[in-house]
Amino acid sequence: MRVRVTIGCITSRIADRLTLPEARRIALAAQGFDRPRPRKPTLADVRAVMRRLGVVQIDYVNVLVPAHYLTSFSRLGPYDRSMFERLVYGHREFTEQWAHEAAIVPMETWPLLRHRRANHRVRPYHFAGYLQKHADYVEQVLEHVRTAGPLSADHLPAPEGQERRLENDAWFNTIPRAVLEAHFGSGTLAVAGRRSNMARVFDLAERVIAPEHHGRVLESADEQRELIRLAARAHGVGTALDLGDYYRLKPTDTRRCVAELVEAGELRAVRVEGWRDPAYLHPKAKLPKAIRAAALLSPFDPVVWFRARAERLFDFEYRIEIYTPKEKRRWGYYVLPFLLNERIVARVDLKADRGNGRLLVLSAHSEAGIDEAEVATALAAELRAMAKWLDLGSIRVGRAGKLSGALRSAVVTEIASR
């Protein structure tokens, strides 16, 4: 049995059994790597990437560039980051929400995450007891937002008779911020913007989220089923665990939704070479003859964020080592996988040395079985594009990693040829 899919204007057929390279091409096409980068990316291009993915994970680690900016760069090349800001905080086409992790999603996805907000687990996890014990202050924060308008934690007073700082928590840092974040997690507040120091600015959800989205109320099962539809579109092909991870749905809910969508003919069960579990094919999945791409991927890119899927698809074992002590790191602090065509062929530990205007390649490691000269040449061109995007005038390649020598030579050649 075969399922028809459309590739451009050509009708093709995808078999019930896929080879691993076929599954990779389907997955990469669903993520937008089946097309050339635009010569000069526009607002429409950035919008299209964000809508195609459905979820853009937020991470503000700034050793290179915040990860949510990098996701579009991987697919578009150098683009004006202000366009991203306008779409999210100006045009209000997208909004921040807990989805995969902290993420940006289209506004119309907000109603689909109602069950997530209803069951939000307060962070830091020990803070739930504080909210119960100090309900008066929790309500006071909400009233302050209601009367004063959009504000960040810095605008709020500390609880009367208490320290402002939140002990033993470096993430939320203060009690006012933790309370604001709790209201955000439950859906009472929404993110209206970001300050120059990246701090969230909160407002009442009804003043940020358009009324039609508040009025769209679905049963939890219907919300979850629609999220699996979106996840399947973003995957092209994936196991139930893959699909559920995209919006962090529970395995039992995921299996139910997948079974319902298969029964309805909205997903097709297929077998992928080497995969233990069955996979599910989206009806509009594309199977290109080849993928021609060169892209540095954020550690939080959907292509690699579910590490088990990255291992199955690319035979690529990947763990981020930000929280690993330096002496125990295998690859580096902020390591980006390098996608070349249909494979992840290398990983590089990058740092933006803004004070000296340099993009630092602290280490460069190649994967097994690759042509190092070919990979180094393609990677050097991508590093040059990134350096230009980040307004860094030079690239310095260190000596750590098997690929570093070839990459150093390729960077010199790349710069000399421009």
C-alpha positions in Angstrom: 0.0 0.0 0.0 1.3 3.5 -0.8 0.2 7.0 0.2 0.2 9.8 -2.3 2.0 13.0 -1.5 2.6 16.0 -3.6 6.1 17.4 -4.3 5.6 20.8 -5.9 3.4 20.0 -8.9 4.7 16.4 -9.2 2.7 13.6 -7.7 4.9 11.0 -6.1 4.4 8.0 -3.9 5.9 7.2 -0.6 5.9 3.5 0.4 4.8 2.0 3.6 8.4 1.2 4.3 11.0 4.0 4.2 14.7 3.7 4.1 16.5 5.8 6.6 17.7 8.3 4.0 14.1 8.8 2.8 13.0 9.4 6.3 15.8 12.0 6.8 14.8 13.8 3.6 11.1 13.9 4.6 12.0 15.2 8.0 14.3 17.9 6.7 11.8 19.0 4.1 9.2 19.4 6.7 11.6 21.6 8.6 12.2 23.8 5.6 15.6 22.6 4.4 14.3 21.5 1.0 14.6 25.0 -0.5 17.3 27.5 -1.3 17.8 30.4 1.1 16.4 33.7 -0.2 18.9 36.2 -1.5 17.6 38.8 1.0 15.2 37.4 3.6 12.0 39.4 4.1 9.5 39.6 6.9 7.4 37.1 5.0 10.3 34.7 5.0 10.7 34.9 8.7 7.0 34.5 9.2 6.9 31.4 7.0 9.7 29.8 8.9 8.0 30.4 12.3 4.7 29.1 11.0 6.2 26.1 9.4 7.9 25.1 12.6 4.9 26.0 14.8 7.2 26.2 17.8 10.4 28.3 18.3 12.1 27.4 21.5 13.3 30.4 23.5 16.8 30.4 25.0 18.7 33.6 26.0 22.1 32.1 26.5 24.1 34.8 24.8 27.5 33.3 24.3 26.8 33.3 20.6 23.3 34.6 19.9 19.9 33.7 21.6 18.8 30.4 20.2 15.4 31.6 19.0 17.1 34.0 16.5 19.4 31.2 15.3 16.5 29.0 14.3 15.5 31.3 11.4 19.1 31.9 10.5 19.7 28.2 10.0 16.9 28.2 7.3 17.2 31.7 5.8 20.8 32.8 6.4 21.6 36.4 7.6 18.3 38.2 8.2 17.3 41.3 10.1 16.5 40.2 13.7 14.2 43.2 14.2 11.7 41.4 11.9 11.5 38.6 14.4 10.8 41.1 17.2 8.1 42.9 15.1 6.3 39.6 14.4 6.2 38.5 18.0 5.9 41.8 20.0 4.8 44.3 17.4 2.4 42.7 15.0 1.3 40.2 17.8 1.1 37.4 15.2 2.9 35.2 17.7 3.1 34.9 21.4 5.3 33.4 24.1 3.9 30.4 25.9 5.0 27.1 27.5 4.8 24.7 24.5 7.8 22.5 23.9 9.7 24.4 26.6 9.5 28.2 26.9 8.6 29.0 23.3 7.1 31.3 20.7 4.0 30.0 19.0 1.4 31.5 16.5 -1.4 33.3 18.3 -3.9 30.7 17.1 -2.0 28.0 19.0 -2.6 29.8 22.3 -6.1 28.2 22.8 -4.7 24.8 22.1 -2.4 25.1 25.1 -5.3 25.7 27.6 -4.8 22.3 29.2 -1.1 23.0 29.6 -1.9 26.3 31.4 -4.5 24.6 33.6 -2.0 22.0 34.7 1.0 24.4 34.8 3.6 23.4 37.3 5.0 26.5 39.1 8.7 27.1 38.6 10.9 27.0 40.7 9.1 23.8 41.8 9.4 24.6 45.5 7.6 28.0 44.9 4.1 26.5 44.9 4.0 26.6 48.7 4.9 30.3 48.7 2.0 31.1 46.4 -0.4 29.3 48.7 1.0 30.9 51.8 1.1 34.4 50.4 -2.1 34.5 48.3 -2.6 38.2 49.2 0.7 39.2 47.6 0.0 37.0 44.5 -3.3 38.9 44.1 -1.6 42.2 44.7 0.8 41.6 41.8 -2.1 40.8 39.5 -3.9 44.0 40.6 -0.8 46.0 40.0 -0.6 44.8 36.4 -4.3 45.4 35.9 -4.0 49.1 37.0 -0.5 50.0 35.9 -0.4 48.2 32.6 2.5 46.3 31.1 5.4 45.9 33.5 8.4 43.8 34.4 9.4 42.4 37.7 11.6 45.5 38.4 8.4 47.6 38.6 6.9 45.6 41.4 7.5 46.1 45.1 8.9 43.3 47.2 6.4 41.5 49.5 6.0 43.5 52.7 8.5 42.4 55.4 10.3 40.0 53.1 13.5 39.9 51.1 13.0 40.7 47.4 15.6 38.1 46.3 14.5 34.5 45.9 16.9 32.2 47.7 18.5 29.3 46.0 17.3 30.2 42.5 19.4 31.8 39.9 16.8 31.6 37.1 13.8 33.6 38.4 16.0 35.5 40.8 13.3 37.5 42.7 10.0 36.8 44.3 8.2 39.4 42.1 9.4 37.7 38.9 8.5 34.3 40.2 5.0 35.4 40.9 4.7 37.1 37.5 5.9 33.9 35.9 3.4 31.8 37.8 0.6 34.0 36.6 2.0 33.7 33.0 2.2 29.9 33.3 -1.5 29.7 34.3 -2.6 32.0 31.5 -3.7 35.0 33.6 -0.8 37.1 32.2 0.8 37.1 28.8 4.1 38.4 27.6 3.6 41.9 26.0 7.3 42.5 25.1 10.9 42.3 26.2 13.1 45.0 27.6 16.6 45.7 26.3 18.0 43.5 29.1 15.8 40.7 27.8 13.4 40.9 30.8 9.9 39.9 30.1 7.2 42.6 30.2 3.8 41.2 31.3 0.2 42.3 30.8 -3.2 40.8 31.4 -3.7 38.0 28.8 -7.0 39.6 27.6 -5.0 42.7 26.6 -2.3 40.7 24.7 -4.2 37.8 23.2 -6.9 38.7 20.7 -10.6 38.1 21.8 -11.2 35.4 19.1 -8.5 33.2 20.7 -10.0 33.6 24.2 -13.3 32.6 22.7 -12.0 29.5 21.1 -12.6 26.8 23.8 -12.0 23.2 23.0 -12.1 20.0 25.1 -8.6 18.9 26.2 -8.7 15.9 23.9 -9.5 18.1 20.9 -6.6 20.5 21.9 -4.2 17.6 22.1 -5.3 16.1 18.8 -4.8 19.4 17.0 -1.3 19.7 18.5 -0.4 16.3 17.2 -1.6 17.4 13.8 0.7 20.4 14.0 3.6 18.2 15.3 3.1 15.7 12.5 3.2 18.5 9.9 6.5 19.8 11.4 8.0 16.3 11.5 6.9 14.9 8.1 7.4 11.5 9.6 8.0 10.5 13.2 7.2 8.1 15.9 4.5 8.7 18.5 7.2 9.7 21.0 8.6 12.2 18.4 5.2 13.8 17.8 4.3 14.0 21.5 7.6 15.6 22.5 7.0 18.5 20.1 4.4 20.0 22.5 5.4 17.9 25.5 2.2 15.9 25.6 1.9 12.9 27.9 2.6 9.5 26.2 -0.9 8.2 26.9 -2.5 11.3 25.4 -0.2 11.1 22.4 -1.0 7.5 21.7 -4.7 8.1 21.9 -4.4 11.1 19.5 -2.2 9.3 17.0 -4.6 6.3 17.0 -7.6 8.6 16.3 -5.7 10.4 13.5 -4.7 7.2 11.9 -8.3 5.9 12.1 -9.5 9.1 10.5 -6.9 8.8 7.7 -5.1 11.9 8.7 -1.9 10.0 9.5 -0.4 6.9 7.8 1.5 4.3 9.8 4.8 3.4 8.1 8.0 1.5 9.0 11.4 3.2 8.9 14.5 1.2 8.4 16.3 0.7 11.7 13.5 2.1 13.9 12.0 -0.1 16.5 8.7 1.7 16.8 6.2 2.5 14.0 6.3 5.9 12.5 3.5 8.1 11.2 3.5 10.0 7.9 1.8 13.3 7.4 -0.4 13.3 4.3 1.3 16.5 2.9 4.8 15.2 3.6 7.4 15.8 0.8 10.1 13.4 -0.2 12.6 15.3 -2.2 15.1 13.5 -4.4 17.9 15.2 -2.4 18.4 17.8 0.3 21.0 20.6 -0.6 21.5 22.5 2.6 24.3 23.8 4.8 23.2 25.0 8.2 24.5 25.5 11.7 21.8 24.3 14.1 20.9 25.8 17.5 21.1 23.3 20.4 17.4 24.0 20.6 16.5 23.5 17.0 13.6 21.1 16.4 15.8 19.0 14.1 17.9 18.0 17.2 16.0 19.0 20.3 14.6 15.5 20.9 17.9 13.7 21.2 16.5 10.2 20.7 15.1 11.3 17.3 18.4 12.9 16.3 20.2 9.6 17.0 17.6 7.6 15.0 17.6 10.0 12.1 21.2 11.0 11.8 23.1 8.5 13.9 24.1 11.7 15.8 24.6 11.5 19.6 24.1 15.0 21.0 24.0 16.4 24.5 24.4 20.1 25.4 27.1 20.6 28.0 26.4 24.1 29.3 25.7 22.7 32.8 28.6 20.1 32.6 31.7 21.1 34.5 34.4 22.3 32.1 36.8 19.5 32.9 34.1 16.9 32.1 32.9 18.4 28.8 33.5 16.2 25.7 32.7 18.7 23.0 32.4 22.2 24.5 30.1 24.8 26.1 27.9 25.9 23.3 28.1 23.3 20.5 26.2 23.6 17.3 25.6 20.7 15.0 26.5 21.3 11.3 24.0 20.0 8.8 25.4 19.4 5.3 22.9 18.2 2.8 21.2 15.1 4.4 23.6 14.5 7.2 24.9 16.1 10.4 28.6 16.0 9.6 30.3 18.1 12.3 29.8 20.0 15.6 31.5 23.3 16.5 31.8 25.1 19.9 31.2 28.7 19.0 31.5 32.0 20.9 30.9 35.6 19.9 33.9 37.7 21.1 32.1 40.9 20.7 34.7 43.0 22.5 37.3 42.1 19.8 34.8 41.6 16.9 35.6 37.9 16.4 33.7 34.7 16.0 35.6 32.1 17.9 35.6 28.5 17.0 36.8 26.9 20.2 36.6 23.4 18.8 35.6 21.7 15.6 34.8 17.9 15.5 33.9 15.9 12.5 31.6 12.9 12.4 32.7 9.5 11.1 32.9 8.8 7.4 32.8 12.3 6.1 35.0 14.1 3.5 36.8 16.6 5.8 37.9 18.9 3.0 34.3 19.2 1.7 32.8 19.7 5.1 35.4 22.3 6.1 34.8 24.3 3.0 31.0 24.3 3.5 31.4 25.1 7.2 33.8 27.9 6.6 31.2 29.6 4.3 28.5 29.2 6.9 30.8 30.6 9.6 31.5 33.6 7.5 27.8 34.2 6.9 27.2 33.9 10.7 30.1 36.3 11.5 28.6 38.9 9.1 25.2 38.4 10.6 26.5 39.0 14.1 28.6 42.0 13.0 31.9 40.2 13.8 34.7 41.1 11.5 36.9 38.0 11.8 36.9 34.3 12.5 39.4 32.6 14.7 39.6 28.8 14.7 41.2 27.1 17.7 43.2 23.9 17.6 40.8 21.6 19.5 39.0 18.9 17.5 39.9 16.7 14.6 38.3 19.1 12.0 40.1 22.2 13.3 43.1 22.1 11.0 41.1 21.7 7.8 38.6 24.3 9.0 41.3 26.8 9.8 42.7 26.5 6.2 39.2 26.6 4.7 38.4 29.8 6.7 41.5 31.5 5.4 40.6 30.4 1.8 37.0 31.5 2.2 38.0 35.0 3.5 40.6 35.4 0.8 38.1 34.6 -2.0 35.7 37.3 -0.9 
